[in-house]
Amino acid sequence: MATNIEKVRKVPGIKRTVLRQEIKRIVIERILDGTYPPGSRIVESQLAKEFGTSQAPAREALRDLEGMGLIETRPHKGARVRELDPERVKQIYPVRAALEELAGREAATRMTDELIKSLEEELEHLRDAAKKGDASRQMIHDTRFHEIIVESAGNEVLTEMWHSLKIQSGTLVSVVRSNWDLHMIAEQHVPILLALKSRNPNLVAGQMRAHIEFFGAMVLEDSDLVVAPEARPVSPI
């Protein structure tokens, strides 16, 4: 893992944000594979030392992970890995379906060629991550695909509510503790993209709701999601 950081650090003029994203990706993988089990402490200074960086990108990566709901920071106790709650994930899907239906309806009339291009790029990232079997990377781009649409709706309250659901950690629980096909997940975003290209509010709203309800139904059917993470191995995908 550290070799990736080493390559990044040697690139001339590299931005701190790149190191931040790479550290975040590695920590996510360690949470997924059990290297950092629930309750374990993640020390900012140790991460910085391990990867040969200043503490700034490590601190920013941990802040991002806290925003995702994967870790929690307490005064005088530092950052610790949170217990991911599958039951809460199940409760999130119907709320998310309603929010994204509204977001899709509003975003359809605001869609630009530039936004469509951004969504096409995220879809390609989803496909590439599926090809490489990289669930954590796909989760990041899956979230970004939906985030672009939600932000395009132009409703700050809606965006704040959507972010409060901690979509990334919910997707993480759903995908990694199941046997879902990463290629299937990527291709399920195609109908949304086609609907957005049509700029038809009703069509986009319907596709957004159908997409979230589809995965919500899969979560409800997947008994593995209610098993404690230490009781079963991480899915090989």
N, C-alpha and C positions, 0 to 999 in steps of 0.2 A: 504493500500500500504506500509506504513512504517514498518509493521510487517515483510515483506520480508527482508528489509534492516537489521532489528534487528536480524533476524535469521542468515543472512550472516555474520554480524559483530561478532557474538559470536563463529563462527567456528574458532578453533585454527589455527594459521598460515595462515589465509585467505589472499589472495593477493588483493592489491588495485584494480587490474583490474576487479575483480569480483564485487566490490562495484560500480566501474565505469559503468559496463554493466547494473547493476540493476537500478542505477539512470537513465541511459539513457533510459532503457525500460519504466520506470515509467513516465518520461517526455514525451516520445512519446505517451503513452496512454493519458496523459493529453492534449496533442495537438489534438489528435484524438477526444476526447470526449468534447472538447470545454472548458475544465477547463482553458487552456491557449489559448485564442483566438488570431487571427492574430494581431500583434502589441503589444501584452502584454509583459511586461518585465519579464525576469527570472533572479533572483539575485543569483549568485554563493554562497555567504555567507549564504543566507536564505536556500538554498537547503542543504548545509552542516549542518546547525543548525537543520533543520527539521529531517534529517536522522541520526544525531549524528555522523557525520564523520568529518574528516579534509576537508579543501577546495580542496585538490588535486584531489580526485576522482570526485568531483562535477565539477571542472574546466575541467578535461579531458572528462567527459561526455558531457559537453556543446561544447567542441571543436569537438567531434565526430558528434554531432548534426549539427554543423555549416558545417562540411564537407559533411553531407547528404543533406544540403540545407534546413533544417527545421527551423533553426534560423540564425540570422545574428548579428554580433557584430560590433558596431561602437565606435570609440574613445570617451570616456567620457559619453557614453550613455548605455554601457553594452549590454547584449544579449536580443534580442527581437524575438518573433515568426514571421517567414516570412509568407506572404500570398502565399499559394500554388496555382500555376497557371495551371489549367487544360488544357488550350490551349497549353502550352509548353509541357505538358505530351504527347499530341497527336503528336506533332512534333518530339518528342524523338524516338518514336517507329520505324519509317522507318530507321533512322540513326542507332539505336541500332541493328536492324535486319541485316544491312550490316556489322557492326562491329562483331557481334557474329557469323555470317556465316563464316567470315574469321578466327575468333578465333577458331571455331569448326574444321575447316579444318586443321589448324596448330596443334591444341591440340591433334587431333586423332593420329598423329604419335609420340607424346610425352607422351601419356597416360601410366601410370604405375599402377600396382596393388594397390599401396598405395594411389594414387589419386582416383582410382575407389572406394576404401574403404571410402575415405573422402566424395565423392559424395553420396555414399549409406547412410552414416550417416546423411548427410544434408537432404536427401529424407525422412528418418525416422523422423527427426525433423519437416519437413514440414507436414507429416502425423499426428504427435502427436499434433502439433499446430492446425491443422484442427479439430481434435477430440475434442480439448478443446475450439474451437471457438476463438482462440487467433490470430487475424489478424496481430497485430503488430509483434508478435514473428515469425509468418510465413513469414512476409515480410523480416525480418532479415535473415532467413535461405534461402529464395528464392534468395535473393541477393547474399548470400555467395556461393550457388550452382553455379550460373553463374560466379561469380568472380573466383572460382577455375579453371573453364574452360578457362576464358580469360587469367588469369595469366599463365596457362599451355602452352599457345600458344608461350610464349617466346619472345614476341614482346613488348618492353617497350612503344613505341609510341601508339600502339593499346591499351595497358592497361591504359595509361594516358588519352586517348580520351574517353575510356569507363567510367572511373571514373568521368570525367568531366561532364558526363550526369546526375550525381546525381541519379543513378538508384534507390536507396532506397526510396527517396522521391517520385519519379515517380510511383513506385509500390504502395506506400502508398496511393497516391491520387486515383489510379485506383481501388484498392480493397475496401477501406473504403467507398468511395462515390459511391458504386455500390452494386448490390446484388449478386456478384460473389460467387460461392460455393467454400469454402476453400478446400474441398476434391477434387474437380475438378482441382483446381490449383496445388495441390500436385501431382496428378496422371499425369498431363500433362508433368511432368519432366521425367517420366519413359522411353518414346521413346528416349530421349536424352541419358540417361544412357545406354540403350541397344545398341545404335549406337556407343557410346564411347567404350563399351566393345568389339565391333567388330573391332575397330581401323581403320575403313574405312573412309578416309577423306571426300569423296563425300557424303556419307550417313550422317555423323555427321554434315557437313555443311548444308545439306538440312533440317535436323531435327531442327537445331538451328534457321535457318531463318523461318521455318514453325511455330515454337513455338512462336517467337516474333511477327510474322505477325498475328497469331491467336489472341493474346491478343490485338494487335494494332487494329484489326478489331472490337473487342468487345468494345474498348474504343470509337471508332468512332460511334458505334451504340448506346452507352449509353448516352442518353441526360442528365442524372443526373450529369455527370462529368462537365457540363458547368454551373451548378448552384452554386452560391456562397455558401461557407460552412455554413454561418449563416442562410441561407434561407431554409435549410432542416436538419432533424436529421441525426446523424451518423448511418450508417447501423448497425443493431444489431449483425452482425457477428463479 
